[in-house]
Every structure is written in structure tokens, then in C-alpha cells.
């Protein structure tokens, strides 16, 4: 598989990356080098965004917003449709870059680009459905309705684990709503950001659109601080850790801006005596090991009924022994590398802490070395048995393929264990019993933003609103009515009579 070919198709020739400041890419600062966790190779380097660059980007975005918002929403949808078609044409190359720069399997990289295509399709249809309500007025000769207007410049801060899809969830909806966007992708995957911008630029140039509808800024957390403190950005959509979300949420709230937060997850699958165990094993392993455990929806806890505990445990251990770990561009492999050596160190520390806190290692972890593992970022998916779900390490989200398994006797206790963490993103129950499934989905059941039956915790479709409760931040992105996050509601009352009656029957005669 020729990664050089993919870079060329995406406009990422190595000799130009460090100096180019092409349309809508604002970076003239120090070089940021991107090394692949697959083999440790230098892919390329880009220029970081300086404060001067950032202010130019915001200025360009503000200017673009003044004209973009006036384009009818279905016309904006047509632009997004063209962007989706460009993604279709370059799906293979962009998927390969995502896999190579981030480290997820090629199938997952291609799937991430497919998510971008899907959200574009969703947004195109939505561009004709930005509905408001009509209400009956209590006053004669009056009519009431509500409408939705764009916010302005939407700031998007995304994480390394989904280096392109999460941006598209936000940008596609923001664009059809009449907003423009400034995107700070992860400094760990900067080439993915530039590749997406290059694809957008083709659409913008084909349609003679103004510069600034989509802008990218590149660098570390200081740029995120500029964005969260900037009153010119009425909405900040931020994906990342709970620690980051606390900072972003507080700073944006302080200036009375809006924030859309997608933060940590500590997701569990409950396995009942009525579970289809074949489905359960597949769902649990993909949930725990997909993207090398670096999804916010990764399965981190498996809560198993004591009557099937030993059987599930043994089947899991046997299946883990069949996992193939290696170059994610090789489609025979199931698990790729962690993003960098810092992530590897956190993985190792978590295993040590779990053992210190009484965990029993069922499937041993460790770092892989030797031919094919030269980057130092390949680790073994690990399973640890715990007797107490309240252990500090179990309560903590480790972004790595570590699965904690534990027993329960009564379903209510299992749900309590599932809910007994500070995060509230995704959850699942494996059961063929309708009563168990409905209980899990009821008000007494899962407290997460996502609750599944007979599927794992990861792999959400774009048609539903994505997000979670508690320390996951409460944000909702992608499908359903998530578009409302990117607009402001306005209630309108029109008096078409010749009188001026007041509401609530108030009299004010002169």
C-alpha cells in the first residue's frame, strides 16, 4: 500500500508541507512534525498557527459569514453535497492517511471517512428541514412562530482518535445552518486536518466561495485557549478529556458563549444469563480492542452475571489469544498501535495500578517489540478481573485496550455498577429477554446518553444524536436535532389586526 501516493492525491507532498500557507490554512510558526505510530516514520511537518495567524483566520471567517449566511440553506446544502462527493472520490486515500497517521485499522480509517460522507448526506437533506414551530396566540389577530438563525463563527476542537469524522459532524451541520467554522485538530494528526481542508478548498474554488467558510489552525493547547476565550466565536464544540472539558466549559461560560462538550467515557456492557454469547464475545472484543482502546465509546468494563461468568471469561481469553496485532494498513490485523509512547506509558501504569489494587490479570498485557513493532507503540490488549467496581483504576478512563471484568447477581445491581462512574457516554446490555432490555432502557436503567441492546458500546451511526451525560459533558452532535446547537432560536409574534391587545389580559388604555 503506497502511502506516498495517498499523500500526493490529498495534496500533501512532503516537500511543500513545511512552508505552504495555502488557502484557508493559517500557519507560519514553528514546524510541527507528524510521526506515524505504525512504524515511527516522519510523515511530514506543518507550520503552527501564531497569534497573528489566528486573528487573520478569525477575520477571514467573520467576513465569510457575512455573505455565507445570506445564501439559502438548500444552496448551502448543495455545497456540502459536492464536498461529500469529493470525499467519495478520495475515500481510499484519506482512509489510508487516517490509518497511518493515527494508527487505527484501515477498515476503521475507511469507516471514519464513510462517516464524513454519511453526515454530508444527512446535512444535505437537513438543509431543507431547519424547521421552526408555529403557535396559536392568545390575542386575536396575532400569529406566533419561531425561526432559527446561524450563530456565526463556530470553533471546533477535535481529538486525535477521530481525526476527521468529528470535525465533519460539526462542520457539515454548522455550514448548512449558515455558520462558518474554525477547526483546531489534534497536533498529533495535523496532516489529516490539512487533507480535509485541501478537499474543501477544491469545492470552494469550484463554486467561487469566499475564503474563510472553513479555516484550520494548527498547534497545541494555547490555540484552544485562544478559541475558548474569544468572544468572536459564539460556540465552541470541543472533543477530548474531561479535564480539558472543565477548562473549556468554564471559560466559554464566563463569556456567556455556548459550548458543546464531548468528553470521556467509561463504558460498560452488562451480560445477562439470557445473552447470546457469540454476539457478546464479538461485541465486547471489538468494543474493547477496536482503535486499540482509543475511542471515547471503548468498552472498558464487562459486567457479567455470575451464572455465565466463567463461560464468558474463558471464551474471552480464548478469543483474545486469536487477535492479530500489527501494521493497521494490513487488513489481516485486528489491532494497531497506540498513538504515541506517552499513551503506552499510561497503559503500563494503569496495569500496575490495577494489580496493586487487587486486580487479577486474566490476559496479560505488555509492549510488543521486534520486527514490525519498531515504533514502540504496539501493546497487547489486556483483561483484568476485579471484585470491586469502585476501585479507583476502574473508575478511571485509560485510553488503551484494558478491559475490566466483574460479576453481578441481580440486574438492578448490574445497572447500579454500570451507572456508578462519573462518565455517562455509552452503555449496552446483552440479553434476549425483553423485560431485561426494557428495564435497562427505562428511567431506572442506564444513565448514559447512549444505551444499546445486543450491540456493543462503540460504532454509533450518524442518524442519532451522539453524546453523553455527567462528566461526558452533555453535548449532542451528529444526527437527530443536533443541528439546533449551531443556531439561535428566535420567537416572533406578528399583529395583523388594527388593535393592540396585551398578553395576559393586561389593560393599558390612554
NULOKE-645000 format. One record per residue (C-alpha): residue number from 0; residue in one letter; x, z, y. Coordinates in Angstrom, 3 decimals. Example, Ala and Ser with C-alpha at 12.3 -4.5 7.8 and 13.67 -1.06 7.14 Angstrom:
# NULOKE-645000
  num  residu        c1        c3        c2
    0       A    12.300     7.800    -4.500
    1       S    13.670     7.140    -1.060
END
This chain:
# NULOKE-645000
  num  residu        c1        c3        c2
    0       X     0.000     0.000     0.000
    1       X     1.581    -1.150     3.259
    2       X     1.151     1.462     5.979
    3       X     3.188    -0.722     8.350
    4       X     0.525    -3.406     8.040
    5       X    -2.209    -0.889     8.863
    6       X    -0.310     0.314    11.928
    7       X     0.067    -3.255    13.147
    8       X    -3.628    -4.058    12.683
    9       X    -4.505    -0.893    14.629
   10       X    -2.153    -1.791    17.499
   11       X     0.350     0.933    16.645
   12       X     3.662    -0.874    16.453
   13       X     6.340     1.792    16.328
   14       X     8.491     0.205    19.000
   15       X     5.694     0.488    21.589
   16       X     4.141     3.887    20.903
   17       X     6.541     5.982    22.925
   18       X     6.271     4.031    26.154
   19       X     2.848     2.405    26.186
   20       X     0.209     3.804    28.531
   21       X    -2.428     1.219    27.735
   22       X    -5.990     1.063    28.948
   23       X    -7.661     4.472    28.886
   24       X    -4.720     6.242    27.267
   25       X    -3.295     8.764    29.700
   26       X     0.162     9.940    28.677
   27       X     3.516     9.764    30.460
   28       X     5.026    13.116    29.442
   29       X     7.326    14.195    26.654
   30       X     7.279    12.497    23.285
   31       X     5.080    13.922    20.523
   32       X     6.345    12.849    17.113
   33       X     3.966    12.386    14.206
   34       X     5.379    13.083    10.747
   35       X     3.376    12.301     7.625
   36       X     2.714    15.283     5.323
   37       X     2.649    12.715     2.500
   38       X     6.380    12.002     2.486
   39       X     7.792    13.624     5.627
   40       X     8.424    10.263     7.309
   41       X     8.234     9.758    11.052
   42       X     5.222     7.505    11.643
   43       X     5.642     7.180    15.394
   44       X     5.699     9.064    18.671
   45       X     3.385     9.128    21.676
   46       X     3.638    10.417    25.200
   47       X     1.983    13.718    26.040
   48       X    -0.524    13.959    28.857
   49       X     0.773    15.576    32.033
   50       X    -1.436    17.311    34.579
   51       X    -1.235    14.231    36.771
   52       X    -2.245    12.054    33.813
   53       X    -5.147    14.375    33.067
   54       X    -6.505    14.228    36.607
   55       X    -6.262    10.433    36.541
   56       X    -8.251    10.435    33.309
   57       X   -11.000    12.624    34.740
   58       X   -11.121    10.476    37.873
   59       X   -11.472     7.307    35.814
   60       X   -14.190     8.935    33.712
   61       X   -16.155    10.080    36.749
   62       X   -16.022     6.613    38.245
   63       X   -17.136     5.022    34.986
   64       X   -20.022     7.464    34.656
   65       X   -21.478     6.335    37.981
   66       X   -22.148     2.874    36.504
   67       X   -22.448     3.572    32.757
   68       X   -25.395     5.945    33.274
   69       X   -27.338     3.173    35.007
   70       X   -27.133     0.839    32.006
   71       X   -30.371     1.087    29.983
   72       X   -29.931     3.200    26.870
   73       X   -30.677     0.312    24.447
   74       X   -27.942    -1.700    26.164
   75       X   -25.542     1.196    25.681
   76       X   -26.661     1.209    22.076
   77       X   -25.648    -2.423    21.773
   78       X   -22.120    -1.486    22.874
   79       X   -21.999     1.252    20.235
   80       X   -23.237    -1.268    17.643
   81       X   -20.284    -3.503    18.446
   82       X   -17.940    -0.538    18.122
   83       X   -19.385     0.170    14.681
   84       X   -18.791    -3.436    13.672
   85       X   -15.150    -3.197    14.790
   86       X   -14.797    -0.104    12.622
   87       X   -16.246    -2.002     9.667
   88       X   -13.647    -4.725    10.143
   89       X   -10.789    -2.207    10.238
   90       X   -12.125     0.421     7.846
   91       X    -9.374    -0.068     5.287
   92       X    -6.535     0.164     7.807
   93       X    -7.959     3.133     9.723
   94       X    -8.781     4.921     6.473
   95       X    -5.195     4.441     5.312
   96       X    -3.859     5.842     8.584
   97       X    -6.146     8.882     8.333
   98       X    -4.907     9.478     4.790
   99       X    -1.242     9.005     5.655
  100       X    -1.149    10.964     8.917
  101       X    -3.477    13.802     7.865
  102       X    -2.828    13.915     4.116
  103       X    -6.335    13.650     2.669
  104       X    -7.005    11.298    -0.230
  105       X    -7.509     7.624     0.557
  106       X   -11.097     7.868    -0.654
  107       X   -11.717    10.686     1.794
  108       X    -9.958     8.769     4.564
  109       X   -12.170     5.756     3.953
  110       X   -15.163     8.077     3.753
  111       X   -14.297     9.517     7.137
  112       X   -14.284     6.047     8.700
  113       X   -17.606     5.361     6.968
  114       X   -18.952     8.459     8.723
  115       X   -17.937     6.848    12.014
  116       X   -19.786     3.661    11.070
  117       X   -22.847     5.647     9.993
  118       X   -23.023     7.640    13.221
  119       X   -22.769     4.417    15.216
  120       X   -25.726     3.017    13.277
  121       X   -27.626     6.252    13.858
  122       X   -26.813     6.185    17.575
  123       X   -27.951     2.566    17.964
  124       X   -31.413     3.430    16.669
  125       X   -31.445     6.638    18.685
  126       X   -30.775     4.705    21.904
  127       X   -34.437     3.634    21.805
  128       X   -35.711     7.106    20.902
  129       X   -34.494     9.542    23.564
  130       X   -37.977    10.939    23.725
  131       X   -39.441    13.489    26.100
  132       X   -42.821    15.201    25.763
  133       X   -45.996    14.799    27.792
  134       X   -48.025    17.909    28.566
  135       X   -51.543    18.469    29.885
  136       X   -51.599    20.071    33.294
  137       X   -53.928    22.949    34.112
  138       X   -54.509    21.346    37.503
  139       X   -56.909    18.419    37.923
  140       X   -55.380    15.137    38.983
  141       X   -51.939    16.140    37.704
  142       X   -49.735    14.887    34.922
  143       X   -46.710    16.597    33.364
  144       X   -43.886    15.254    31.269
  145       X   -40.231    15.865    30.541
  146       X   -37.306    13.492    30.541
  147       X   -33.652    13.695    29.652
  148       X   -30.700    12.708    31.825
  149       X   -26.992    12.417    30.958
  150       X   -24.653    15.276    31.794
  151       X   -21.597    13.352    32.986
  152       X   -18.085    13.626    31.578
  153       X   -18.169    15.164    28.091
  154       X   -14.962    16.835    26.902
  155       X   -14.256    16.583    23.170
  156       X   -11.613    18.726    21.447
  157       X   -11.200    17.923    17.757
  158       X    -9.051    19.246    14.908
  159       X    -6.540    17.631    12.557
  160       X    -8.605    17.858     9.379
  161       X   -11.137    15.251    10.517
  162       X    -9.019    13.315    12.999
  163       X   -11.542    10.545    13.702
  164       X   -15.037    11.384    12.383
  165       X   -15.795    14.441    14.513
  166       X   -14.841    12.549    17.658
  167       X   -17.271     9.789    16.718
  168       X   -20.075    12.268    16.059
  169       X   -19.739    13.406    19.649
  170       X   -18.765    10.209    21.426
  171       X   -21.343     7.872    19.871
  172       X   -24.186    10.200    20.838
  173       X   -22.689    11.027    24.238
  174       X   -22.333     7.330    25.039
  175       X   -25.878     6.291    24.160
  176       X   -27.131     9.271    26.197
  177       X   -25.340     7.830    29.237
  178       X   -22.283    10.059    29.284
  179       X   -18.610     9.168    29.234
  180       X   -16.019    11.088    27.237
  181       X   -12.520    12.529    27.386
  182       X   -11.058    13.265    23.974
  183       X    -8.233    15.586    23.085
  184       X    -7.470    15.007    19.430
  185       X    -5.068    17.187    17.472
  186       X    -1.408    16.870    18.367
  187       X    -0.832    16.826    14.599
  188       X    -2.663    13.496    14.227
  189       X    -2.122    11.658    17.541
  190       X    -1.888     8.168    16.071
  191       X    -5.412     8.402    14.661
  192       X    -6.658     9.105    18.188
  193       X    -4.826     6.152    19.692
  194       X    -6.013     3.864    16.894
  195       X    -9.643     4.751    17.672
  196       X    -9.031     4.190    21.365
  197       X    -7.487     0.801    20.669
  198       X   -10.576    -0.212    18.700
  199       X   -12.837     0.963    21.520
  200       X   -10.698    -0.956    24.022
  201       X   -11.448    -4.205    22.206
  202       X   -15.175    -3.579    22.650
  203       X   -14.736    -2.540    26.280
  204       X   -12.742    -5.659    27.101
  205       X   -15.190    -7.937    25.267
  206       X   -18.010    -6.554    27.422
  207       X   -16.083    -6.219    30.680
  208       X   -16.783    -2.478    30.785
  209       X   -15.102    -0.237    33.348
  210       X   -12.098     1.845    32.375
  211       X   -12.978     5.467    31.690
  212       X   -16.034     5.364    29.417
  213       X   -13.746     6.602    26.662
  214       X   -10.452     8.274    27.520
  215       X    -7.928    10.109    25.365
  216       X    -5.477    12.806    26.371
  217       X    -2.737    13.979    24.043
  218       X    -0.857    17.242    23.720
  219       X    -1.063    20.909    22.852
  220       X    -3.417    23.717    23.812
  221       X    -2.582    23.596    27.513
  222       X    -4.654    20.424    27.803
  223       X    -7.534    22.164    26.073
  224       X    -7.255    24.888    28.709
  225       X    -7.438    22.318    31.485
  226       X   -10.582    20.892    29.945
  227       X   -12.362    24.190    29.351
  228       X   -11.660    25.362    32.906
  229       X   -12.605    22.046    34.539
  230       X   -15.957    22.110    36.348
  231       X   -15.942    18.307    36.298
  232       X   -16.641    18.488    32.549
  233       X   -20.176    19.911    32.167
  234       X   -19.964    20.021    28.352
  235       X   -17.064    20.905    26.083
  236       X   -17.525    20.139    22.400
  237       X   -14.766    21.944    20.509
  238       X   -13.967    21.969    16.798
  239       X   -11.379    24.389    15.463
  240       X   -10.729    28.016    14.638
  241       X   -12.912    30.955    15.591
  242       X   -10.011    32.257    17.695
  243       X    -9.973    29.027    19.663
  244       X   -13.749    29.056    19.982
  245       X   -13.769    32.512    21.543
  246       X   -11.432    31.285    24.258
  247       X   -13.293    28.036    24.872
  248       X   -16.737    29.647    24.838
  249       X   -15.745    32.364    27.307
  250       X   -14.010    30.029    29.735
  251       X   -16.780    27.454    29.741
  252       X   -19.483    30.126    30.117
  253       X   -17.579    31.677    33.019
  254       X   -18.039    28.459    34.998
  255       X   -21.643    28.051    33.730
  256       X   -20.779    24.989    31.713
  257       X   -22.126    24.150    28.266
  258       X   -20.150    24.457    25.066
  259       X   -20.813    23.055    21.619
  260       X   -18.701    25.000    19.131
  261       X   -17.930    24.066    15.519
  262       X   -15.657    26.807    14.220
  263       X   -14.608    28.464    10.980
  264       X   -16.350    28.563     7.631
  265       X   -16.095    30.892     4.644
  266       X   -18.451    29.065     2.368
  267       X   -19.850    30.194    -0.962
  268       X   -21.625    28.727    -3.966
  269       X   -23.951    31.010    -5.924
  270       X   -24.101    30.130    -9.627
  271       X   -27.230    31.427   -11.357
  272       X   -27.946    31.670   -15.118
  273       X   -30.129    28.583   -14.648
  274       X   -27.363    26.396   -13.223
  275       X   -26.370    23.032   -14.649
  276       X   -22.768    23.998   -15.349
  277       X   -21.437    20.448   -15.483
  278       X   -22.694    19.816   -11.968
  279       X   -21.500    23.237   -10.906
  280       X   -17.905    22.673   -12.008
  281       X   -17.679    19.282   -10.301
  282       X   -19.239    20.594    -7.077
  283       X   -17.059    23.685    -6.991
  284       X   -13.796    21.841    -7.639
  285       X   -14.409    19.127    -5.045
  286       X   -15.601    21.772    -2.580
  287       X   -12.532    23.943    -3.135
  288       X    -9.860    21.251    -3.536
  289       X   -11.095    18.278    -1.501
  290       X    -8.885    17.652     1.540
  291       X    -6.588    20.275    -0.050
  292       X    -8.969    23.003     1.083
  293       X    -8.688    21.976     4.738
  294       X   -12.360    21.388     5.509
  295       X   -14.461    23.782     7.532
  296       X   -17.011    23.352     4.724
  297       X   -14.486    24.001     1.919
  298       X   -15.806    26.204    -0.896
  299       X   -13.824    29.428    -0.616
  300       X   -16.000    31.770    -2.718
  301       X   -17.787    31.283    -6.036
  302       X   -20.375    33.989    -6.750
  303       X   -21.229    33.777   -10.461
  304       X   -23.931    35.568   -12.462
  305       X   -22.363    37.912   -14.987
  306       X   -24.180    36.216   -17.892
  307       X   -22.336    32.919   -17.323
  308       X   -19.234    34.279   -15.593
  309       X   -16.790    33.899   -18.467
  310       X   -18.010    30.414   -19.343
  311       X   -17.731    29.203   -15.747
  312       X   -14.350    30.856   -15.309
  313       X   -12.934    29.209   -18.408
  314       X   -14.347    25.780   -17.555
  315       X   -12.917    26.037   -14.043
  316       X    -9.461    26.969   -15.283
  317       X    -9.515    24.087   -17.754
  318       X   -10.636    21.604   -15.075
  319       X    -8.006    22.822   -12.577
  320       X    -5.391    22.001   -15.200
  321       X    -6.501    18.381   -15.053
  322       X    -6.111    17.993   -11.284
  323       X    -3.533    15.427   -10.205
  324       X    -1.627    16.392    -7.068
  325       X     0.405    13.849    -5.173
  326       X     0.509    10.956    -2.716
  327       X    -3.068    10.669    -1.381
  328       X    -2.721     6.909    -0.990
  329       X    -2.554     6.731    -4.793
  330       X    -6.208     6.779    -5.822
  331       X    -5.318     8.307    -9.184
  332       X    -4.528    11.592    -7.424
  333       X    -7.180    14.191    -6.617
  334       X    -5.328    16.425    -4.137
  335       X    -2.914    15.553    -1.343
  336       X    -0.678    17.751     0.812
  337       X    -1.415    20.418     3.373
  338       X    -0.979    19.266     6.952
  339       X     2.437    20.875     7.543
  340       X     4.822    23.593     6.403
  341       X     3.168    26.190     8.635
  342       X    -0.028    25.674     6.628
  343       X     1.967    26.050     3.415
  344       X     3.323    29.385     4.615
  345       X    -0.179    30.672     5.419
  346       X    -1.295    29.592     1.942
  347       X     1.549    31.530     0.308
  348       X     0.921    34.620     2.454
  349       X    -2.772    34.613     1.500
  350       X    -1.955    34.579    -2.220
  351       X     0.436    37.503    -1.763
  352       X    -2.200    39.456     0.176
  353       X    -4.860    38.730    -2.439
  354       X    -2.602    40.125    -5.161
  355       X    -1.792    43.182    -3.063
  356       X    -5.495    43.820    -2.547
  357       X    -6.195    43.801    -6.280
  358       X    -6.988    40.164    -6.951
  359       X    -6.281    38.783   -10.398
  360       X    -4.799    35.274   -10.387
  361       X    -6.666    33.064   -12.841
  362       X    -4.936    29.804   -11.874
  363       X    -1.527    30.341   -10.302
  364       X    -0.647    28.672    -7.031
  365       X     2.710    27.654    -5.640
  366       X     4.586    24.903    -3.829
  367       X     5.420    21.710    -5.692
  368       X     8.957    20.367    -5.479
  369       X    10.863    17.406    -6.824
  370       X    10.281    13.672    -6.747
  371       X     7.192    12.734    -4.742
  372       X     6.923    16.150    -3.110
  373       X     9.782    15.850    -0.604
  374       X     7.632    16.689     2.422
  375       X     7.321    20.274     1.183
  376       X     3.567    20.301     1.891
  377       X     2.153    19.923    -1.632
  378       X     0.665    23.074    -3.166
  379       X    -1.255    23.959    -6.309
  380       X    -4.962    24.776    -5.991
  381       X    -5.323    28.449    -6.881
  382       X    -8.161    30.569    -8.328
  383       X    -8.212    34.335    -7.811
  384       X   -10.692    36.774    -9.384
  385       X   -11.839    39.615    -7.140
  386       X   -14.110    42.567    -7.876
  387       X   -14.911    43.358    -4.245
  388       X   -16.247    40.629    -1.961
  389       X   -15.452    42.757     1.101
  390       X   -11.685    42.529     0.606
  391       X   -10.001    41.535     3.891
  392       X    -8.439    38.410     2.397
  393       X   -11.794    37.254     1.005
  394       X   -13.379    37.768     4.398
  395       X   -10.657    35.630     5.989
  396       X   -10.719    31.828     6.125
  397       X    -7.469    30.401     4.773
  398       X    -7.241    26.655     5.353
  399       X    -5.864    25.894     1.898
  400       X    -7.086    25.360    -1.699
  401       X    -7.621    29.012    -2.651
  402       X   -10.889    29.852    -4.426
  403       X   -12.073    33.440    -4.907
  404       X   -14.478    34.052    -7.799
  405       X   -16.632    37.136    -8.287
  406       X   -19.611    38.436   -10.316
  407       X   -23.159    39.424    -9.470
  408       X   -26.150    40.744   -11.431
  409       X   -29.165    40.330    -9.122
  410       X   -29.830    37.289    -6.926
  411       X   -30.539    39.429    -3.875
  412       X   -27.067    40.947    -4.270
  413       X   -25.520    37.479    -4.549
  414       X   -27.205    36.380    -1.332
  415       X   -26.005    39.567     0.350
  416       X   -22.451    38.764    -0.758
  417       X   -22.850    35.174     0.434
  418       X   -24.043    36.372     3.840
  419       X   -21.562    39.232     4.044
  420       X   -18.924    37.369     6.051
  421       X   -18.626    36.747     9.778
  422       X   -18.792    32.971     9.369
  423       X   -22.058    31.128     8.738
  424       X   -21.427    27.436     8.189
  425       X   -22.268    26.115     4.719
  426       X   -23.699    27.588     1.517
  427       X   -25.026    26.424    -1.833
  428       X   -26.904    27.634    -4.867
  429       X   -26.653    26.047    -8.291
  430       X   -29.925    26.522   -10.174
  431       X   -32.679    24.595   -11.930
  432       X   -35.128    27.419   -11.213
  433       X   -37.485    26.629    -8.325
  434       X   -38.049    30.262    -7.420
  435       X   -34.321    30.922    -7.124
  436       X   -33.847    27.810    -4.987
  437       X   -36.732    28.621    -2.658
  438       X   -35.615    32.218    -2.271
  439       X   -32.157    31.012    -1.274
  440       X   -33.688    28.729     1.379
  441       X   -36.158    31.327     2.663
  442       X   -35.772    33.688     5.603
  443       X   -34.417    36.264     3.123
  444       X   -31.829    33.814     1.829
  445       X   -28.758    32.104     3.248
  446       X   -27.957    32.817     6.882
  447       X   -25.849    29.661     7.243
  448       X   -26.544    26.562     9.303
  449       X   -26.317    24.514     6.097
  450       X   -27.947    25.639     2.841
  451       X   -27.811    23.345    -0.194
  452       X   -29.340    23.352    -3.658
  453       X   -27.437    21.791    -6.585
  454       X   -24.747    20.240    -4.429
  455       X   -21.538    21.774    -3.100
  456       X   -20.797    23.172     0.322
  457       X   -18.948    20.091     1.627
  458       X   -19.942    16.484     2.092
  459       X   -22.654    16.656     4.781
  460       X   -24.494    13.451     5.745
  461       X   -24.698    12.365     9.377
  462       X   -28.511    12.321     9.368
  463       X   -28.775    16.107     9.510
  464       X   -27.622    18.392    12.284
  465       X   -24.208    19.776    11.358
  466       X   -23.131    23.282    12.356
  467       X   -23.341    26.971    11.620
  468       X   -24.265    30.416    12.840
  469       X   -22.441    33.669    13.641
  470       X   -18.730    33.112    14.252
  471       X   -19.086    29.462    13.316
  472       X   -20.302    29.103    16.895
  473       X   -23.928    27.980    16.710
  474       X   -23.227    24.351    17.621
  475       X   -25.032    21.350    16.162
  476       X   -23.537    17.869    16.011
  477       X   -24.358    14.504    14.445
  478       X   -27.954    13.950    13.285
  479       X   -31.480    15.213    13.851
  480       X   -31.993    16.126    17.528
  481       X   -28.349    16.991    18.223
  482       X   -28.411    14.333    20.962
  483       X   -30.098    16.875    23.227
  484       X   -26.801    18.740    23.541
  485       X   -25.456    15.815    25.556
  486       X   -28.332    15.643    28.044
  487       X   -30.083    17.807    30.591
  488       X   -33.824    18.372    30.402
  489       X   -35.980    17.767    33.447
  490       X   -39.666    18.730    33.696
  491       X   -41.732    16.505    36.005
  492       X   -45.161    17.144    37.498
  493       X   -46.974    14.343    39.309
  494       X   -50.002    14.939    41.525
  495       X   -52.044    11.742    41.769
  496       X   -55.051    13.429    43.428
  497       X   -55.850    13.920    47.111
  498       X   -55.844    17.699    46.762
  499       X   -53.068    20.281    46.337
  500       X   -54.331    22.859    43.830
  501       X   -51.785    25.523    42.915
  502       X   -50.963    26.699    39.436
  503       X   -52.404    29.914    38.010
  504       X   -55.394    29.521    40.390
  505       X   -53.457    30.774    43.417
  506       X   -55.195    30.184    46.753
  507       X   -53.153    29.355    49.840
  508       X   -55.570    27.949    52.412
  509       X   -54.619    27.347    56.016
END
